[in-house]
Amino acid sequence: MEVLLDNKPYATPLDGTTLQDILCDLMNNHLGGERTLKEVKINGQLFEYAVMGQPVDIFRDQIGRLEIETLDAREVAMHFLRQADGYLRTIVLSSEKVAELFRIGDERETNEHYLHTLDSLQLFMQVLSTTQDTLGLDFNHALDDGTWPELHLERLSSLVQEMLTAQEQEDWILLADLLQYDLVNALNIWREIIPQISRGVLS
């Protein structure tokens, strides 16, 4: 298997029987947490879940040429902090819209918007966690206003589970309430937390 990393031949062997294994080995044992994945091409074709499926289902012997582009992880984390408020505001507006749709009862349109909102929320939590690790942020330390970020991160995780449970039980009124009140409130708290975190990092 030929490997190119940031447009240069990468001769160091990468372990793993699937694409997922190979990428995990690269990220965990070769890049040292200093860079993050930007783009992956397999045999000249851009890797996309919708086209190629999950990386765990792509085996090493299917890959003749693997091209990997990376970004500086710290730069990505700093960019996230700068853009987080706009991203959170978008999720808040989406949550309020979905709650209204659930109450109206337009199931097809509602489910589409709900899944998009849930994906956006989970992506925010994932990137937030990565940013915490990359920048060495201490979420177990109270901020200037007495807020403890770790508690509010746990609250977001708890809300996701509550929303999924309400969805499984088809309790659309409860799900609407969770979206419109609990989630919006939790996200607005993060809109206050992020600037406090950012001041110490971006200054």
Residue, then its C-alpha position, 0 to 999 in steps of 0.5 A: m500500500e502506497v501512503l502519501l501524507d500531506n502530498k509526501p511519500y510516507a514510508t513508516p509502516l501503518d498497522g491495521t487491517t481496515l481503514q479505520d485501524i490504519l487511520c487510528d494508528l496514524m493519529n495515535n502513534h505517528l502524529g502525536g496529537e499535533r495534527t488532525l485529519k482533513e481529507v482522505k483519498i483511497n485509490g484517487q477517490l475522495f473518501e465519503y461515508a455516503v459513497m464508500g461506507q464505514p471505514v471499518d468495512i474498507f480492508r487494507d487489501q482494497i487500498g492500493r494508494l492512500e492519500i491523507e491530508t492533515l491540519d494543525a490540530r491547535e489551529v483547528a481548535m482555535h478556529f472552533l473557539r472563534q466560530a463556536d458562538g455562531y455554530l451554537r446559535t444555529i443549533v439553538l434556532s434549529s432546536e426551536k424550529v424542530a420543537e415547533l414542528f413536533r407540536i404541529g405534528d408534521e412527522r416527515e419534515t420534523n424527523e429530517h430536521y430533528l436528525h440534522t439538529l441531533d447530528s449538529l449537537q453531537l458534532f459540537m460535543q465531539v469537536l469541543s472534546t477534541t479542543q479540550d484535549t488539544l489545548g489542554l483546557d481544564f473543564n474541572h476548574a470553575l470559570d470567573d463566573g463560577t461556572w464549571p464547564e465539565l458539569h455542563l458538558e455532562r448535562l449535554s450528554s445527559l440531554v442527548q440520552e433523554m432526547l433519544t429515549a423520548q424519541e424511542q417512546e414516541d413522546w413527541i411533546l416531551l421531546a419538543d419540551l427537551l429541545q425548546y427549553d432544556l437544550v436551548n438553555a444548555l446551549n445558551i450557557w455554552r455561549e457564555i462559557i466559550p468566550q471565558i475559555s477563549r479569553g485565556v487561549l486566544s489572547 
